[in-house]
Amino acid sequence: MIKGIIFDYGGTLDSRGAHWSEVLWRGYCQAGVPIDKETFRNAYVEGERALARERIIMPQNNFHTLLLKKVKVEISYLPDKPDTETQDRWVKEIAAYCDNAARECVEEARTVLEHLHERYPMMLVSNFYGNIDEVLRVYGIRHLFKGIIESAVVGVRKPNPTLFKLGVDALELEPNEVLVVGDSLHKDIEPAEQLGCHVLWLKGKGWTEEEDLQAHPNTITSITQVMDWVDRF
């Protein structure tokens, strides 16, 4: 019997299950950045490493500000860069596109979260940059969560099950009383199952073809389907 729910954030509530590199790639295409997808993916990876090494994202940064900083870092890793004015235009257009895309997805998720909030205590467990609290507040859904376990704050990253254990403990429940909803089979579903939690995999376009081909019996393709599943456990 489910008594509490843990949600992942990035990819789950803000991109309909798609890996965030896919959202950013669409933003790059929309802005007319003349690169192929492999070049973009290399810049994306290097950008993520840079954000992990350096304190670039601040706790007070909302998602649009995060995107401005993130895209600027990514573009710095492109092999062929245009003039500064063009780079600045790319950054602004990509950040605006991605922020709007995230807002639309969060609005879709809001109805589900509000409905579940009436029945269950909920936690957010996320690999994020230290500003997820501000992101949720700006998007108007922070109040729906009892608390947040964020990798940049606690010093542990998924797929380490410890991150989910912290979420379960914060709910003051046993793992078999908790449902975990996430978009990554490797980072969300598998570690949650190791703990003994129930799981729902929101499957969208992943980072690898291998993950796209994988399957799980508890798979959904829309966040709205969570409400159809919760009473089954």
C-alpha positions, 0 to 999 in steps of 0.5 A: 500500500502506497503511503508516500511518493518520491518524484525525480525532477529533471526529465520527469516533471519538466520534459515529459520523460525526455533526457534534457539533452534532447530539449536543449538540442531542439533549442539549438536547432531553433536558434539556428546553431550550425552544428551536428548532434554529435558536436552538441552532445560533446559540448553538453557533456563538457558543460555538465562537467564544468558545472560540476567542477565550478560553482556557476549555478547559485541557489537563488538562480531560477531556471531561466538564469540557470539555462543562460549560464548553462548554455553559455558554458556549453557554447564555449566548448563548441569547436567553431564559435562565431562573434560574441554578438551571435553567441549571445543571441544563441544563448538567449534564444536557447534559454528562452526556448528551453525555459518555455518548454519546461514551464509547459511540462510543469504546468501539465504535471501540476494537476497530477501533483495537486491531486496526489498531494491531497492523498500522499506526502511527497518528496522531490529527489533530484540530481541538480545544481543546488537551486532546485528549491528556487526553480520549484518556487518560481514554477509554483509547485514547491508547496506540493512537496514535503521536502527536497533531497538534492545531490548538490546539497547532500553530496550524493548523486544518483544512481547511488541509492542513498539519495532515495534512502534519504527521501524515504527517511524524510517521509518517515515511511518504509521503502515498500510504502513509497512509490518512486517516479523517475525518467531514468531506468539507471538513475531512478528506477534501478536504485529505488528498486534496490531499496525496495520501493515501488517504481514507475518509469516515465519513459521518453527519449533517453541519452543512449539507444540502449536505454531506449530499447530497454523495458520495464513492467511499470512503464508510463509514457505520460505523467498523468498516468501516475494517477492510474497506477498508484492504487495498483500497488 
